[in-house]
Amino acid sequence: MSFRKRFTLALVRNAEEVLLGLKKRGFGEGKWNGFGGKVEAGESIHDAAVRELREESGLIVENLKYIGILDFEFAGDPKILEVHVFTTSQFTGQLVESDEMKPQWFSIQDVPFAKMWPDDEFWFPLFLKNEMFKGYFFYKDQDTIGHYTLSVVDELPSENISKMLEL
Ligand SMILES: Nc1nc2c([nH]c(=O)n2[C@H]2C[C@H](O)[C@@H](COP(=O)(O)OP(=O)(O)OP(=O)(O)O)O2)c(=O)[nH]1
């Protein structure tokens, strides 16, 4: 039987650049990614996304736009990672390197896909075009996608992201 774990991923951008962080430890170590992590008990998905972005980058945001849901499954692992993706171009605070992430702005033409999760190459272009999306990626091992589905959607169940979740 599979079970789900909820995660957040926040992508800060402007018209020309996107902010990524080099993950310094743990899951995804050595890869560039947006900022995020596990949703904690008693916290909404939106609040978890705001908190993780602040903890990992130093940036403070109030409202994140909900843009995607990505499910990840790894062969032999009953856990499905349900990643809720957000974006914003408005923030305050100063960028700081944390124990977990080293932040850096990248030109939109220069996103380092070769040093990111392999699935990012598929859905990142949708994010950059301001589309909303839903996807599922099955990994045969940590580096290899076996199969996937990905579609642009008109809406996402945004009422769920502000609820406190029982985990
Ligand atoms: N771009 C991208 N992000 C992913 C993929 N898979 C995946 O979990 N993520 C994101 C979701 C989360 O933002 C992050 C994983 O969260 P994490 O393990 O760092 O969680 P955390 O910060 O709560 O962990 P920790 O402090 O307890 O180590 O990676 C993927 O395939 N592509």
PDBQT file of the ligand as one rigid body, heavy atoms in Angstrom, charges set to zero:
ROOT
HETATM    1  N1  LIG A 201      12.481  20.341  -8.570  1.00  0.00    +0.000 N 
HETATM    2  C1  LIG A 201      12.228  19.213  -7.914  1.00  0.00    +0.000 A 
HETATM    3  N2  LIG A 201      12.037  19.265  -6.586  1.00  0.00    +0.000 NA
HETATM    4  C2  LIG A 201      11.807  18.113  -5.961  1.00  0.00    +0.000 A 
HETATM    5  C3  LIG A 201      11.758  16.892  -6.624  1.00  0.00    +0.000 A 
HETATM    6  N3  LIG A 201      11.505  15.930  -5.698  1.00  0.00    +0.000 N 
HETATM    7  C4  LIG A 201      11.404  16.562  -4.492  1.00  0.00    +0.000 A 
HETATM    8  O1  LIG A 201      11.185  16.054  -3.389  1.00  0.00    +0.000 OA
HETATM    9  N4  LIG A 201      11.587  17.893  -4.661  1.00  0.00    +0.000 N 
HETATM   10  C5  LIG A 201      11.621  18.944  -3.649  1.00  0.00    +0.000 C 
HETATM   11  C6  LIG A 201      10.455  19.044  -2.733  1.00  0.00    +0.000 C 
HETATM   12  C7  LIG A 201      11.101  19.729  -1.521  1.00  0.00    +0.000 C 
HETATM   13  O2  LIG A 201      11.195  21.133  -1.802  1.00  0.00    +0.000 OA
HETATM   14  C8  LIG A 201      12.491  19.143  -1.495  1.00  0.00    +0.000 C 
HETATM   15  C9  LIG A 201      12.651  17.950  -0.583  1.00  0.00    +0.000 C 
HETATM   16  O3  LIG A 201      12.419  18.353   0.717  1.00  0.00    +0.000 OA
HETATM   17  P1  LIG A 201      13.509  18.085   1.865  1.00  0.00    +0.000 P 
HETATM   18  O4  LIG A 201      13.809  16.631   1.946  1.00  0.00    +0.000 OA
HETATM   19  O5  LIG A 201      14.620  19.035   1.685  1.00  0.00    +0.000 OA
HETATM   20  O6  LIG A 201      12.612  18.511   3.077  1.00  0.00    +0.000 OA
HETATM   21  P2  LIG A 201      13.000  19.250   4.422  1.00  0.00    +0.000 P 
HETATM   22  O7  LIG A 201      13.700  20.551   4.114  1.00  0.00    +0.000 OA
HETATM   23  O8  LIG A 201      11.744  19.321   5.243  1.00  0.00    +0.000 OA
HETATM   24  O9  LIG A 201      13.985  18.212   4.951  1.00  0.00    +0.000 OA
HETATM   25  P3  LIG A 201      14.935  18.201   6.191  1.00  0.00    +0.000 P 
HETATM   26  O10 LIG A 201      15.144  19.640   6.585  1.00  0.00    +0.000 OA
HETATM   27  O11 LIG A 201      14.175  17.369   7.178  1.00  0.00    +0.000 OA
HETATM   28  O12 LIG A 201      16.162  17.532   5.623  1.00  0.00    +0.000 OA
HETATM   29  O13 LIG A 201      12.761  18.738  -2.836  1.00  0.00    +0.000 OA
HETATM   30  C10 LIG A 201      11.960  16.873  -8.004  1.00  0.00    +0.000 A 
HETATM   31  O14 LIG A 201      11.959  15.831  -8.639  1.00  0.00    +0.000 OA
HETATM   32  N5  LIG A 201      12.178  18.057  -8.616  1.00  0.00    +0.000 N 
ENDROOT
TORSDOF 0
